Amino acid sequence: MPSTMLLPATLVATYAVLLLLLAARDRAAIGIGARRWLIPALFVAGIAAAVHVLPEDAHLTAPYDALFPSDLTPGALFVLATDLMLVFFGCQTLRYLQYRSVIVWLLAGMIWWIAQAVMLSVDPVLAIGEVGWLDTLLDPLTSTSALLIGGWIVGGVWMLGAAFIAYYRAHLPEVANRALFWAILVPLIWIGSVAGTNGDAIFAKLGWAIQFLGLLGACYSVMARRVISIRHTLRWTVALVLMVVTTTLFFFGLVMIGVQLQEDGNATPVVIIVLAAVASIFFLALQALQQVIARFWGASADGLPPLLRRYSEEIAGIVDLDALVNVTVRTVGYVLRVRRAGVILVSGEDAEGLMLESPPQSDSDQPPTSCTLKFDSPILRHLLDRRAPLLQYDLDFERVYTTADLAERAFFQSLRMSVYAPVFVQGRLVGLVCCGAKNSDDAFSRRDLEVLMTIANQVGFALRNARLVDDLRRREAEQAQLNRALSTTTDQLEKLDTVKTDFITVASHELRTPLAQIRGYTDILEAMNEEGALDEDQVTGMTSSLRKAADRLENLIGAMLDVSQIDVNAMDLAFADITVESVMRMAIEPLTESIRHRKLMLSARGLRHLPHIQADQQRLVQAFRNVITNAIKYTPDGGRIDITGVVENDEVIVQIKDSGIGIDASDQELIFKKFFRVQDPKLHSTGATKFMGGGPGLGLTIARGVIEGHGGRIWVESEGCNAEKLPGSTFFIALPLHPPTGARRVLPFEVAGQSGQIVISTSNGPRSFDETMVASHTPPQPLPAVRPPSPER
């Protein structure tokens, strides 16, 4: 074999061996998909090297005649094969650096490669592959040469820029080192490929060798789990060179001084001893410099024992969990020189696995995050079985951890830490000591991991004691809270018990009053009938009074029955398509005369444009009327009641605001309990809408039962109860646009006349309900006879 073919043949054989290694090696997780484009790149590089094994006068015509109109020389074929290898290497670069633009690069590269193939085959001027042909690319500059040079420059800059961007955005030192290692390979392969196309034998062979070194480094990078640390190697290389140069110059100077002294005849024993002492001092200073450099780069272990001993003494007396975490974080940060550190706690255990909780650090506002490590998780198995630190780099790229649950991997990625050391106490995993990247951006060495594991072993018992104290304090706080809640509940039960006792007095009054009226009018009718003194007007008046007393008695009994239905969840609701405006009109109409008599002002706004809802109209009228009646009773004469409505989150929210005496915070929930009344039952009054008038205390209970039966909510807000300052109260009623799934229903029915405007007659003529204002100076108007349900008393 001629000597000129020895190097190409060796390259062909070497590329074949690399292809076999890539194909035969078991795919590690770090290389999943990462070698997909390196295999075709090596294959095409081998073809390019094989071209130079052919005779120099060979011409290749088939099967290229269908594609290219002229023959291809070996030099032209080598250029095309090299450029195709660069296209595949670009895809490999983007894939290796975890970019998503591989297809874009492949399409653009193939278009560039086909265009140059066509132009190179038809350009008779460009002697491609011959000696000095690269010089002719610029003299003169043609479209073919511009395409070649532009593709080489753009491709090289793009790949190099992608590598440096991946380096700067990497938060793990191992990932950054991989990107930096690849950034060194890119110019090697690109420059070697371009130089290899030169027809000059020396430059071409040098380019082939550089290209081969680059591709060999790429193979090493995708097959190795970790590549050599570029920053570490560079620093120690620079330090070694400086020390060698300094030592050489120093001893060279001493030798020259000794030779000069010997020539002058002054090389006495004293002078020689002095020179030896100077050399010794320099040697000791050099050793001290080495230690300083090692400490600066975090490689010295001289100060570790005192630091670890001090840490052990400091945590021995700590029982506060936050203090222990802060001391541990500070120690890890100082000893390992990392940017951030933390402690992950095992907060519990269930049937699935261990529950991890990451508390927020003192310098961070991030809330704690939690995760459950399943018992069959490879992450938990590593921590329990090996009891060794776990690197985030391994979690991201090791094949064994790809089977872990996505939530577990996302939890560790969200912490943005680099290494996790397990903390065991009596064989049980109680936490993890973790830390982020080092200040020097170096990967964690074996010594660093051992130091971190030592700290984790020391913190174990202190962490258990702190957790016990923290749990004890938490339980004491919970117990105190339960005691406060129990005290509040006891107070409420005492109030309710008093309410039930007072209800007997109120109910007896409420029942006896209409019964007394009925009996009285019955006796009068009987006596007058015996005397023959009855006339038509007297009978009409007394029967009207009897009807009112009977209605009052019927309403009281109906309210009690409604409450009993609410208690056993037996209230049937007939849902239909209705409007809040019509419901509110029907609720207010029977109360108009009382509002005028009490000289109150009532306004309603924003109800006309509310959407239709699915509800039981009769029950909803009853609920609204009870709430409005309650507002009337506890608002003094001349006060104001405002009703508004809005739509929020698929709910219609109605606000009923009064300027009354208000409600104490302790009573804002009790008022919805049956029989509860704010005022003293001794001040009971039979007036249905009289100021501070009493009642059985069932109106708001029924209102809540009806509203909650519709899937809604009712609550009250008030600044307190004060009969002088009149802070007022605001009742909120939230109703869903559609009834709940589990609501009790009967056959739906349609409500006629829902689309019309609501009008209440006043002295100024009919007005829209959204603009209605009932004022004290408005004279009473005749109203239709309406038999309202029992209001709040």
Disulfide bonds with the S-S distance in Angstrom:
none
